[in-house]
Amino acid sequence: MTRKVEMDAAEKILQYFLRNPQAADTLEGIAQWRLFDRSPGSLEQTREALTRLVSLDLVIEEHAANRTTVFRLNPRNLHRAERLIAHHAN
């Protein structure tokens, strides 16, 4: 995946989490609502975008007891996430 495609996917995911700050979902769930929102992308694109957001500490990856991995917005970096989205909007 090109860096632009990855960043576009990461931005869409981050925008969703900013609009829904209490949301948490699995990789598969996020890929599904991206498709529902007509955001182009595959499971692999979603995985790479989430990996990027986790590495930036904007999204938290949590492992549940049932081996399910859930992703959610990192509330400690909410303002950083908002600035990143605002910067890309300009």
Backbone atoms as SQL, in Angstrom:
CREATE TABLE atoms (id INTEGER PRIMARY KEY, chain TEXT, resi INTEGER, resn TEXT, atom TEXT, x REAL, y REAL, z REAL);
INSERT INTO atoms VALUES
  (1, 'A', 1, 'MET', 'N', 0.853, -1.166, 0.000),
  (2, 'A', 1, 'MET', 'CA', 0.000, 0.000, 0.000),
  (3, 'A', 1, 'MET', 'C', 0.896, 1.225, 0.000),
  (4, 'A', 2, 'THR', 'N', 0.525, 2.217, -0.774),
  (5, 'A', 2, 'THR', 'CA', 1.314, 3.441, -0.790),
  (6, 'A', 2, 'THR', 'C', 1.112, 4.208, 0.511),
  (7, 'A', 3, 'ARG', 'N', 2.068, 5.041, 0.817),
  (8, 'A', 3, 'ARG', 'CA', 1.987, 5.845, 2.051),
  (9, 'A', 3, 'ARG', 'C', 0.743, 6.735, 2.035),
  (10, 'A', 4, 'LYS', 'N', 0.385, 7.304, 0.883),
  (11, 'A', 4, 'LYS', 'CA', -0.793, 8.173, 0.793),
  (12, 'A', 4, 'LYS', 'C', -2.064, 7.391, 1.107),
  (13, 'A', 5, 'VAL', 'N', -2.192, 6.204, 0.539),
  (14, 'A', 5, 'VAL', 'CA', -3.377, 5.373, 0.794),
  (15, 'A', 5, 'VAL', 'C', -3.443, 5.022, 2.280),
  (16, 'A', 6, 'GLU', 'N', -2.289, 4.654, 2.859),
  (17, 'A', 6, 'GLU', 'CA', -2.257, 4.329, 4.286),
  (18, 'A', 6, 'GLU', 'C', -2.656, 5.531, 5.129),
  (19, 'A', 7, 'MET', 'N', -2.137, 6.709, 4.796),
  (20, 'A', 7, 'MET', 'CA', -2.462, 7.911, 5.575),
  (21, 'A', 7, 'MET', 'C', -3.931, 8.293, 5.410),
  (22, 'A', 8, 'ASP', 'N', -4.474, 8.138, 4.207),
  (23, 'A', 8, 'ASP', 'CA', -5.894, 8.426, 3.992),
  (24, 'A', 8, 'ASP', 'C', -6.758, 7.491, 4.834),
  (25, 'A', 9, 'ALA', 'N', -6.414, 6.216, 4.844),
  (26, 'A', 9, 'ALA', 'CA', -7.167, 5.245, 5.642),
  (27, 'A', 9, 'ALA', 'C', -7.034, 5.567, 7.120),
  (28, 'A', 10, 'ALA', 'N', -5.829, 5.892, 7.571),
  (29, 'A', 10, 'ALA', 'CA', -5.608, 6.229, 8.981),
  (30, 'A', 10, 'ALA', 'C', -6.407, 7.467, 9.360),
  (31, 'A', 11, 'GLU', 'N', -6.444, 8.442, 8.470),
  (32, 'A', 11, 'GLU', 'CA', -7.193, 9.669, 8.742),
  (33, 'A', 11, 'GLU', 'C', -8.691, 9.381, 8.876),
  (34, 'A', 12, 'LYS', 'N', -9.237, 8.563, 7.996),
  (35, 'A', 12, 'LYS', 'CA', -10.668, 8.212, 8.073),
  (36, 'A', 12, 'LYS', 'C', -10.982, 7.488, 9.382),
  (37, 'A', 13, 'ILE', 'N', -10.110, 6.582, 9.771),
  (38, 'A', 13, 'ILE', 'CA', -10.318, 5.852, 11.025),
  (39, 'A', 13, 'ILE', 'C', -10.237, 6.800, 12.206),
  (40, 'A', 14, 'LEU', 'N', -9.249, 7.679, 12.200),
  (41, 'A', 14, 'LEU', 'CA', -9.094, 8.633, 13.292),
  (42, 'A', 14, 'LEU', 'C', -10.282, 9.590, 13.360),
  (43, 'A', 15, 'GLN', 'N', -10.782, 10.031, 12.222),
  (44, 'A', 15, 'GLN', 'CA', -11.967, 10.896, 12.197),
  (45, 'A', 15, 'GLN', 'C', -13.161, 10.189, 12.839),
  (46, 'A', 16, 'TYR', 'N', -13.335, 8.920, 12.524),
  (47, 'A', 16, 'TYR', 'CA', -14.435, 8.160, 13.120),
  (48, 'A', 16, 'TYR', 'C', -14.297, 8.127, 14.636),
  (49, 'A', 17, 'PHE', 'N', -13.102, 7.806, 15.117),
  (50, 'A', 17, 'PHE', 'CA', -12.894, 7.734, 16.562),
  (51, 'A', 17, 'PHE', 'C', -13.067, 9.107, 17.222),
  (52, 'A', 18, 'LEU', 'N', -12.697, 10.167, 16.545),
  (53, 'A', 18, 'LEU', 'CA', -12.902, 11.504, 17.113),
  (54, 'A', 18, 'LEU', 'C', -14.384, 11.853, 17.177),
  (55, 'A', 19, 'ARG', 'N', -15.157, 11.422, 16.191),
  (56, 'A', 19, 'ARG', 'CA', -16.616, 11.651, 16.217),
  (57, 'A', 19, 'ARG', 'C', -17.300, 10.762, 17.239),
  (58, 'A', 20, 'ASN', 'N', -16.694, 9.633, 17.547),
  (59, 'A', 20, 'ASN', 'CA', -17.259, 8.639, 18.465),
  (60, 'A', 20, 'ASN', 'C', -16.197, 8.255, 19.495),
  (61, 'A', 21, 'PRO', 'N', -15.849, 9.170, 20.407),
  (62, 'A', 21, 'PRO', 'CA', -14.693, 8.946, 21.294),
  (63, 'A', 21, 'PRO', 'C', -14.830, 7.757, 22.244),
  (64, 'A', 22, 'GLN', 'N', -16.022, 7.256, 22.456),
  (65, 'A', 22, 'GLN', 'CA', -16.203, 6.097, 23.328),
  (66, 'A', 22, 'GLN', 'C', -16.207, 4.782, 22.553),
  (67, 'A', 23, 'ALA', 'N', -16.090, 4.879, 21.227),
  (68, 'A', 23, 'ALA', 'CA', -16.142, 3.679, 20.385),
  (69, 'A', 23, 'ALA', 'C', -14.900, 2.815, 20.571),
  (70, 'A', 24, 'ALA', 'N', -15.098, 1.541, 20.425),
  (71, 'A', 24, 'ALA', 'CA', -14.012, 0.553, 20.411),
  (72, 'A', 24, 'ALA', 'C', -14.469, -0.565, 19.490),
  (73, 'A', 25, 'ASP', 'N', -13.563, -1.066, 18.671),
  (74, 'A', 25, 'ASP', 'CA', -13.964, -2.095, 17.718),
  (75, 'A', 25, 'ASP', 'C', -12.762, -2.948, 17.328),
  (76, 'A', 26, 'THR', 'N', -13.060, -4.088, 16.754),
  (77, 'A', 26, 'THR', 'CA', -12.029, -5.003, 16.273),
  (78, 'A', 26, 'THR', 'C', -11.554, -4.562, 14.887),
  (79, 'A', 27, 'LEU', 'N', -10.483, -5.142, 14.434),
  (80, 'A', 27, 'LEU', 'CA', -9.993, -4.886, 13.080),
  (81, 'A', 27, 'LEU', 'C', -11.091, -5.163, 12.066),
  (82, 'A', 28, 'GLU', 'N', -11.736, -6.296, 12.204),
  (83, 'A', 28, 'GLU', 'CA', -12.791, -6.674, 11.262),
  (84, 'A', 28, 'GLU', 'C', -13.967, -5.707, 11.320),
  (85, 'A', 29, 'GLY', 'N', -14.333, -5.286, 12.524),
  (86, 'A', 29, 'GLY', 'CA', -15.431, -4.337, 12.684),
  (87, 'A', 29, 'GLY', 'C', -15.117, -2.998, 12.048),
  (88, 'A', 30, 'ILE', 'N', -13.894, -2.524, 12.233),
  (89, 'A', 30, 'ILE', 'CA', -13.485, -1.243, 11.643),
  (90, 'A', 30, 'ILE', 'C', -13.467, -1.349, 10.123),
  (91, 'A', 31, 'ALA', 'N', -12.940, -2.438, 9.596),
  (92, 'A', 31, 'ALA', 'CA', -12.938, -2.628, 8.140),
  (93, 'A', 31, 'ALA', 'C', -14.362, -2.634, 7.602),
  (94, 'A', 32, 'GLN', 'N', -15.279, -3.235, 8.355),
  (95, 'A', 32, 'GLN', 'CA', -16.675, -3.308, 7.917),
  (96, 'A', 32, 'GLN', 'C', -17.324, -1.930, 7.893),
  (97, 'A', 33, 'TRP', 'N', -17.173, -1.111, 8.948),
  (98, 'A', 33, 'TRP', 'CA', -17.819, 0.202, 8.904),
  (99, 'A', 33, 'TRP', 'C', -17.138, 1.141, 7.938),
  (100, 'A', 34, 'ARG', 'N', -15.845, 0.932, 7.651),
  (101, 'A', 34, 'ARG', 'CA', -15.203, 1.729, 6.610),
  (102, 'A', 34, 'ARG', 'C', -15.884, 1.472, 5.271),
  (103, 'A', 35, 'LEU', 'N', -16.186, 0.213, 4.987),
  (104, 'A', 35, 'LEU', 'CA', -16.876, -0.119, 3.745),
  (105, 'A', 35, 'LEU', 'C', -18.286, 0.449, 3.750),
  (106, 'A', 36, 'PHE', 'N', -18.944, 0.385, 4.907),
  (107, 'A', 36, 'PHE', 'CA', -20.300, 0.923, 5.027),
  (108, 'A', 36, 'PHE', 'C', -20.306, 2.432, 4.772),
  (109, 'A', 37, 'ASP', 'N', -19.250, 3.116, 5.236),
  (110, 'A', 37, 'ASP', 'CA', -19.129, 4.566, 5.012),
  (111, 'A', 37, 'ASP', 'C', -18.607, 4.883, 3.616),
  (112, 'A', 38, 'ARG', 'N', -18.512, 3.848, 2.791),
  (113, 'A', 38, 'ARG', 'CA', -18.026, 3.984, 1.420),
  (114, 'A', 38, 'ARG', 'C', -16.567, 4.438, 1.354),
  (115, 'A', 39, 'SER', 'N', -15.822, 4.145, 2.404),
  (116, 'A', 39, 'SER', 'CA', -14.384, 4.406, 2.391),
  (117, 'A', 39, 'SER', 'C', -13.712, 3.209, 1.733),
  (118, 'A', 40, 'PRO', 'N', -12.964, 3.455, 0.670),
  (119, 'A', 40, 'PRO', 'CA', -12.317, 2.313, 0.026),
  (120, 'A', 40, 'PRO', 'C', -11.294, 1.684, 0.966),
  (121, 'A', 41, 'GLY', 'N', -11.184, 0.406, 0.893),
  (122, 'A', 41, 'GLY', 'CA', -10.172, -0.229, 1.722),
  (123, 'A', 41, 'GLY', 'C', -10.461, -1.676, 1.994),
  (124, 'A', 42, 'SER', 'N', -9.404, -2.387, 2.186),
  (125, 'A', 42, 'SER', 'CA', -9.493, -3.797, 2.479),
  (126, 'A', 42, 'SER', 'C', -9.144, -4.023, 3.941),
  (127, 'A', 43, 'LEU', 'N', -9.224, -5.253, 4.352),
  (128, 'A', 43, 'LEU', 'CA', -8.827, -5.617, 5.706),
  (129, 'A', 43, 'LEU', 'C', -7.347, -5.280, 5.911),
  (130, 'A', 44, 'GLU', 'N', -6.525, -5.556, 4.915),
  (131, 'A', 44, 'GLU', 'CA', -5.084, -5.283, 5.024),
  (132, 'A', 44, 'GLU', 'C', -4.816, -3.782, 5.133),
  (133, 'A', 45, 'GLN', 'N', -5.518, -2.963, 4.355),
  (134, 'A', 45, 'GLN', 'CA', -5.354, -1.506, 4.455),
  (135, 'A', 45, 'GLN', 'C', -5.753, -1.024, 5.835),
  (136, 'A', 46, 'THR', 'N', -6.831, -1.573, 6.359),
  (137, 'A', 46, 'THR', 'CA', -7.290, -1.199, 7.694),
  (138, 'A', 46, 'THR', 'C', -6.262, -1.607, 8.734),
  (139, 'A', 47, 'ARG', 'N', -5.707, -2.799, 8.603),
  (140, 'A', 47, 'ARG', 'CA', -4.679, -3.279, 9.537),
  (141, 'A', 47, 'ARG', 'C', -3.465, -2.346, 9.514),
  (142, 'A', 48, 'GLU', 'N', -2.995, -1.987, 8.334),
  (143, 'A', 48, 'GLU', 'CA', -1.823, -1.119, 8.218),
  (144, 'A', 48, 'GLU', 'C', -2.101, 0.273, 8.773),
  (145, 'A', 49, 'ALA', 'N', -3.289, 0.794, 8.521),
  (146, 'A', 49, 'ALA', 'CA', -3.645, 2.108, 9.049),
  (147, 'A', 49, 'ALA', 'C', -3.715, 2.081, 10.574),
  (148, 'A', 50, 'LEU', 'N', -4.298, 1.036, 11.130),
  (149, 'A', 50, 'LEU', 'CA', -4.365, 0.913, 12.590),
  (150, 'A', 50, 'LEU', 'C', -2.978, 0.758, 13.195),
  (151, 'A', 51, 'THR', 'N', -2.127, -0.006, 12.539),
  (152, 'A', 51, 'THR', 'CA', -0.744, -0.159, 13.017),
  (153, 'A', 51, 'THR', 'C', -0.070, 1.207, 13.077),
  (154, 'A', 52, 'ARG', 'N', -0.285, 2.008, 12.073),
  (155, 'A', 52, 'ARG', 'CA', 0.288, 3.364, 12.034),
  (156, 'A', 52, 'ARG', 'C', -0.264, 4.212, 13.175),
  (157, 'A', 53, 'LEU', 'N', -1.568, 4.196, 13.381),
  (158, 'A', 53, 'LEU', 'CA', -2.183, 5.003, 14.438),
  (159, 'A', 53, 'LEU', 'C', -1.727, 4.545, 15.817),
  (160, 'A', 54, 'VAL', 'N', -1.555, 3.258, 16.003),
  (161, 'A', 54, 'VAL', 'CA', -1.056, 2.737, 17.276),
  (162, 'A', 54, 'VAL', 'C', 0.389, 3.185, 17.476),
  (163, 'A', 55, 'SER', 'N', 1.199, 3.132, 16.431),
  (164, 'A', 55, 'SER', 'CA', 2.607, 3.547, 16.548),
  (165, 'A', 55, 'SER', 'C', 2.725, 5.034, 16.877),
  (166, 'A', 56, 'LEU', 'N', 1.745, 5.826, 16.445),
  (167, 'A', 56, 'LEU', 'CA', 1.720, 7.258, 16.756),
  (168, 'A', 56, 'LEU', 'C', 1.097, 7.534, 18.127),
  (169, 'A', 57, 'ASP', 'N', 0.631, 6.483, 18.797),
  (170, 'A', 57, 'ASP', 'CA', -0.003, 6.563, 20.114),
  (171, 'A', 57, 'ASP', 'C', -1.317, 7.357, 20.084),
  (172, 'A', 58, 'LEU', 'N', -1.971, 7.346, 18.925),
  (173, 'A', 58, 'LEU', 'CA', -3.259, 8.015, 18.798),
  (174, 'A', 58, 'LEU', 'C', -4.414, 7.056, 19.030),
  (175, 'A', 59, 'VAL', 'N', -4.154, 5.782, 18.802),
  (176, 'A', 59, 'VAL', 'CA', -5.131, 4.721, 19.014),
  (177, 'A', 59, 'VAL', 'C', -4.493, 3.681, 19.926),
  (178, 'A', 60, 'ILE', 'N', -5.295, 3.133, 20.813),
  (179, 'A', 60, 'ILE', 'CA', -4.839, 2.107, 21.746),
  (180, 'A', 60, 'ILE', 'C', -5.311, 0.746, 21.253),
  (181, 'A', 61, 'GLU', 'N', -4.424, -0.217, 21.297),
  (182, 'A', 61, 'GLU', 'CA', -4.729, -1.604, 20.949),
  (183, 'A', 61, 'GLU', 'C', -4.820, -2.383, 22.254),
  (184, 'A', 62, 'GLU', 'N', -5.992, -2.942, 22.524),
  (185, 'A', 62, 'GLU', 'CA', -6.207, -3.694, 23.766),
  (186, 'A', 62, 'GLU', 'C', -6.509, -5.144, 23.444),
  (187, 'A', 63, 'HIS', 'N', -5.945, -6.031, 24.250),
  (188, 'A', 63, 'HIS', 'CA', -6.158, -7.459, 24.060),
  (189, 'A', 63, 'HIS', 'C', -7.060, -7.973, 25.179),
  (190, 'A', 64, 'ALA', 'N', -8.223, -8.446, 24.795),
  (191, 'A', 64, 'ALA', 'CA', -9.193, -8.964, 25.757),
  (192, 'A', 64, 'ALA', 'C', -8.834, -10.405, 26.135),
  (193, 'A', 65, 'ALA', 'N', -9.432, -10.869, 27.210),
  (194, 'A', 65, 'ALA', 'CA', -9.175, -12.223, 27.711),
  (195, 'A', 65, 'ALA', 'C', -9.542, -13.294, 26.688),
  (196, 'A', 66, 'ASN', 'N', -10.510, -13.007, 25.843),
  (197, 'A', 66, 'ASN', 'CA', -10.940, -13.994, 24.838),
  (198, 'A', 66, 'ASN', 'C', -10.107, -13.923, 23.554),
  (199, 'A', 67, 'ARG', 'N', -8.945, -13.287, 23.647),
  (200, 'A', 67, 'ARG', 'CA', -8.003, -13.140, 22.536),
  (201, 'A', 67, 'ARG', 'C', -8.493, -12.207, 21.441),
  (202, 'A', 68, 'THR', 'N', -9.503, -11.437, 21.721),
  (203, 'A', 68, 'THR', 'CA', -9.988, -10.439, 20.779),
  (204, 'A', 68, 'THR', 'C', -9.169, -9.172, 20.969),
  (205, 'A', 69, 'THR', 'N', -8.755, -8.573, 19.869),
  (206, 'A', 69, 'THR', 'CA', -8.042, -7.303, 19.921),
  (207, 'A', 69, 'THR', 'C', -9.015, -6.198, 19.557),
  (208, 'A', 70, 'VAL', 'N', -9.052, -5.176, 20.385),
  (209, 'A', 70, 'VAL', 'CA', -9.965, -4.053, 20.202),
  (210, 'A', 70, 'VAL', 'C', -9.145, -2.772, 20.114),
  (211, 'A', 71, 'PHE', 'N', -9.572, -1.877, 19.254),
  (212, 'A', 71, 'PHE', 'CA', -8.909, -0.594, 19.062),
  (213, 'A', 71, 'PHE', 'C', -9.837, 0.526, 19.509),
  (214, 'A', 72, 'ARG', 'N', -9.234, 1.563, 20.114),
  (215, 'A', 72, 'ARG', 'CA', -10.014, 2.733, 20.529),
  (216, 'A', 72, 'ARG', 'C', -9.112, 3.949, 20.540),
  (217, 'A', 73, 'LEU', 'N', -9.720, 5.114, 20.567),
  (218, 'A', 73, 'LEU', 'CA', -8.996, 6.373, 20.616),
  (219, 'A', 73, 'LEU', 'C', -8.213, 6.467, 21.917),
  (220, 'A', 74, 'ASN', 'N', -6.999, 6.973, 21.845),
  (221, 'A', 74, 'ASN', 'CA', -6.203, 7.205, 23.046),
  (222, 'A', 74, 'ASN', 'C', -6.610, 8.562, 23.615),
  (223, 'A', 75, 'PRO', 'N', -7.339, 8.596, 24.732),
  (224, 'A', 75, 'PRO', 'CA', -7.838, 9.869, 25.252),
  (225, 'A', 75, 'PRO', 'C', -6.716, 10.815, 25.689),
  (226, 'A', 76, 'ARG', 'N', -5.556, 10.279, 26.022),
  (227, 'A', 76, 'ARG', 'CA', -4.432, 11.138, 26.421),
  (228, 'A', 76, 'ARG', 'C', -3.919, 11.969, 25.253),
  (229, 'A', 77, 'ASN', 'N', -4.145, 11.515, 24.037),
  (230, 'A', 77, 'ASN', 'CA', -3.650, 12.224, 22.862),
  (231, 'A', 77, 'ASN', 'C', -4.780, 12.765, 21.993),
  (232, 'A', 78, 'LEU', 'N', -5.909, 13.024, 22.608),
  (233, 'A', 78, 'LEU', 'CA', -7.081, 13.535, 21.892),
  (234, 'A', 78, 'LEU', 'C', -6.756, 14.822, 21.139),
  (235, 'A', 79, 'HIS', 'N', -6.109, 15.769, 21.823),
  (236, 'A', 79, 'HIS', 'CA', -5.817, 17.051, 21.182),
  (237, 'A', 79, 'HIS', 'C', -4.809, 16.886, 20.039),
  (238, 'A', 80, 'ARG', 'N', -3.861, 15.982, 20.200),
  (239, 'A', 80, 'ARG', 'CA', -2.909, 15.704, 19.123),
  (240, 'A', 80, 'ARG', 'C', -3.629, 15.130, 17.912),
  (241, 'A', 81, 'ALA', 'N', -4.571, 14.241, 18.152),
  (242, 'A', 81, 'ALA', 'CA', -5.350, 13.644, 17.061),
  (243, 'A', 81, 'ALA', 'C', -6.179, 14.712, 16.352),
  (244, 'A', 82, 'GLU', 'N', -6.797, 15.589, 17.121),
  (245, 'A', 82, 'GLU', 'CA', -7.599, 16.664, 16.527),
  (246, 'A', 82, 'GLU', 'C', -6.728, 17.601, 15.685),
  (247, 'A', 83, 'ARG', 'N', -5.537, 17.927, 16.181),
  (248, 'A', 83, 'ARG', 'CA', -4.625, 18.807, 15.424),
  (249, 'A', 83, 'ARG', 'C', -4.174, 18.134, 14.130),
  (250, 'A', 84, 'LEU', 'N', -3.909, 16.849, 14.190),
  (251, 'A', 84, 'LEU', 'CA', -3.484, 16.122, 12.996),
  (252, 'A', 84, 'LEU', 'C', -4.577, 16.165, 11.930),
  (253, 'A', 85, 'ILE', 'N', -5.793, 15.911, 12.332),
  (254, 'A', 85, 'ILE', 'CA', -6.918, 15.943, 11.379),
  (255, 'A', 85, 'ILE', 'C', -7.117, 17.355, 10.841),
  (256, 'A', 86, 'ALA', 'N', -7.049, 18.348, 11.703),
  (257, 'A', 86, 'ALA', 'CA', -7.212, 19.742, 11.264),
  (258, 'A', 86, 'ALA', 'C', -6.102, 20.125, 10.285),
  (259, 'A', 87, 'HIS', 'N', -4.893, 19.678, 10.551),
  (260, 'A', 87, 'HIS', 'CA', -3.761, 19.980, 9.671),
  (261, 'A', 87, 'HIS', 'C', -3.972, 19.363, 8.285),
  (262, 'A', 88, 'HIS', 'N', -4.481, 18.152, 8.229),
  (263, 'A', 88, 'HIS', 'CA', -4.702, 17.473, 6.956),
  (264, 'A', 88, 'HIS', 'C', -5.902, 18.053, 6.209),
  (265, 'A', 89, 'ALA', 'N', -6.802, 18.696, 6.922),
  (266, 'A', 89, 'ALA', 'CA', -7.980, 19.286, 6.285),
  (267, 'A', 89, 'ALA', 'C', -7.609, 20.561, 5.524),
  (268, 'A', 90, 'ASN', 'N', -6.513, 21.159, 5.904),
  (269, 'A', 90, 'ASN', 'CA', -6.102, 22.441, 5.260),
  (270, 'A', 90, 'ASN', 'C', -5.265, 22.225, 4.056);
